[in-house]
Structures are given as C-alpha cells and as structure tokens.
Amino acid sequence: MKHYYRIGEISRLYGVGPDSLRYYEELGILKPHRGENNYRMYHIHDLWRLNVIRDLRELGFSMAQIQDYLQNRTLSSTEELLTRELSVIQERVNKLEELKANIEDRLQVLEEIQNQPLGVIEQKELKARRCYTIPSGYQIDEEMDMLIKQLINKNPDKLYIIGNNRIGSVIPLNKARNGAYHDYSQVFIIDKSGDETIPAGTYLTVSYNGSSDNNQIYIPAMFDYAKAHGLTPAGPVLELLLADIHQTEQETERRTELQILCR
C-alpha cells in the first residue's frame, strides 16, 4: 500500500474538490508535501484529518470550529463540541416541527374552504381576534400585494401567504352603505401575536367564489338580512381572502368571505 497520494486521488476518494483541499491547506489544517514537479502529495498519516473534517462538516460545523478542534483535541473538547452541536440540531428540529405544524394548518385551511357553503348569509358568534394592520387604503389588487408584504414583514418567521385564510381588507361601513364596495381603508392579517384586536360579537358572514365584484351583490344582501332580522350593522365590512391569486390562477376557485359585526 502506498503512503502518498496526489490531490486528484484524495479528491476522488473523499469527494472533496481540489479547491477545498487547497483551502484546508491555507488554513493549516492539511500540510501536504511537495513531490516531483511540485505536486501536492498527501501522506497516509494525515488522512485521519480528512475523516474528521468530513464528519464535522456533515454535522454542520464551521471551518473555524474544525480548525480549532484539530489544534486542541482532547476527550473533553470532543465531548464539548458534540454536546454543543446536539443543541444546535435540537434547535433545527424545533424549527422543522414548527414548519410541519404550519404546513398542516395550511392544508386544513384549504380543506375547510372547499367544504364551506357558498352564497349563504349566516349569523356567527366570533371570538375576539388579534391582528396586525396596515392603515393604508387601496383600490386595485396590485396595490394590496405590496400591503400584504408589509403585513408579513411584521412577523416574518410566523406569518405566511400561501394557504392563509386570515388576510383581509376593511371597507368602512359608511362607504359600503353608499355603494363603494372597493374603497378599502386598511388591510389586516389575523394572528395571535398581533398588536390590535378585531372585537368579538355577532357577525353576519357570507362566502362566494369569483372576483370581488361580487361584493356589490352580497354586501347589500347582508344589509337587507340584518334589517329583516332586527340587527344593526355596527362595524366595517371585513373582506377575508380565503383563497386568492396566491393559491389558484382560476378565478372561479378564488374564495372570499365577508363579515359584518352587528348589534
């Protein structure tokens, strides 16, 4: 068995690119000899270092950590290194668990949307909901996309767009009564960490498929329903996007829910 290997042989054996091997040399982690024609030659006694580097890189250690470890190896430092990395891995596991729960929540939302009745005005007792808001009006969807991004930025680690049925807009009650069904005053996203609150109470709700042009059908119908049932609209019209352009390109699949707080 030979005792020296060229850089190409080591690269193929360990699956490490020549540039990485040269970088290890610059750090002083590997110290190849120079053979004929000044070729780098790696001695068999130094290969254990590549085993350590490969294993620690797979565990996510930085080159600075690996360099320090190789220069100060003891059983105690090995135990400390692995214990610290175990903590880092646990943090990653926790983040993956959060992401898993997030995805499961989105799938549940999409399932609920598909089973929801359409065009039926209902009275619902809704609890108070925390939310983030952007107090900025808009009149076209392209303007809302920028506002949605600003909402997501309020808590980017937790908030998301795809599969979210908690993003909505506010139409002031007086505007809605006067037929301004697209004159929005603000946007919101419902989230338990939000710094504002949508009040609890009796809400009239109705859902429909298609574009927001349907507001001109359903908002007046909700006012008529309220009058017929002795209810007085007391809050703005909340327009929640249950499924929009972010989830489907088919306009017939897009789902909106309107809510009005009543007394």
Rosetta blueprint (number, residue, H / E / L):
1 M L
2 K L
3 H L
4 Y E
5 Y E
6 R E
7 I H
8 G H
9 E H
10 I H
11 S H
12 R H
13 L H
14 Y H
15 G L
16 V L
17 G L
18 P H
19 D H
20 S H
21 L H
22 R H
23 Y H
24 Y H
25 E H
26 E H
27 L H
28 G L
29 I L
30 L L
31 K L
32 P L
33 H E
34 R E
35 G L
36 E H
37 N H
38 N H
39 Y L
40 R E
41 M E
42 Y E
43 H E
44 I H
45 H H
46 D H
47 L H
48 W H
49 R H
50 L H
51 N H
52 V H
53 I H
54 R H
55 D H
56 L H
57 R H
58 E H
59 L L
60 G L
61 F L
62 S L
63 M H
64 A H
65 Q H
66 I H
67 Q H
68 D H
69 Y H
70 L H
71 Q H
72 N L
73 R L
74 T L
75 L H
76 S H
77 S H
78 T H
79 E H
80 E H
81 L H
82 L H
83 T H
84 R H
85 E H
86 L H
87 S H
88 V H
89 I H
90 Q H
91 E H
92 R H
93 V H
94 N H
95 K H
96 L H
97 E H
98 E H
99 L H
100 K H
101 A H
102 N H
103 I H
104 E H
105 D H
106 R H
107 L H
108 Q H
109 V H
110 L H
111 E H
112 E H
113 I H
114 Q H
115 N L
116 Q L
117 P L
118 L L
119 G L
120 V L
121 I L
122 E E
123 Q E
124 K E
125 E E
126 L E
127 K L
128 A L
129 R E
130 R E
131 C E
132 Y E
133 T E
134 I E
135 P L
136 S L
137 G L
138 Y E
139 Q L
140 I L
141 D H
142 E H
143 E H
144 M H
145 D H
146 M H
147 L H
148 I H
149 K H
150 Q H
151 L H
152 I H
153 N L
154 K L
155 N L
156 P L
157 D L
158 K L
159 L L
160 Y L
161 I L
162 I L
163 G L
164 N L
165 N L
166 R L
167 I E
168 G E
169 S E
170 V E
171 I E
172 P L
173 L H
174 N H
175 K H
176 A H
177 R H
178 N L
179 G L
180 A L
181 Y L
182 H L
183 D L
184 Y E
185 S L
186 Q E
187 V E
188 F E
189 I E
190 I E
191 D L
192 K L
193 S L
194 G L
195 D L
196 E E
197 T E
198 I E
199 P L
200 A L
201 G E
202 T E
203 Y E
204 L E
205 T E
206 V E
207 S E
208 Y E
209 N E
210 G L
211 S L
212 S H
213 D H
214 N H
215 N H
216 Q H
217 I H
218 Y H
219 I H
220 P H
221 A H
222 M H
223 F H
224 D H
225 Y H
226 A H
227 K H
228 A H
229 H L
230 G L
231 L L
232 T L
233 P E
234 A E
235 G E
236 P E
237 V E
238 L E
239 E E
240 L E
241 L E
242 L E
243 A E
244 D L
245 I L
246 H L
247 Q L
248 T L
249 E L
250 Q L
251 E H
252 T H
253 E H
254 R L
255 R E
256 T E
257 E E
258 L E
259 Q E
260 I E
261 L E
262 C E
263 R L
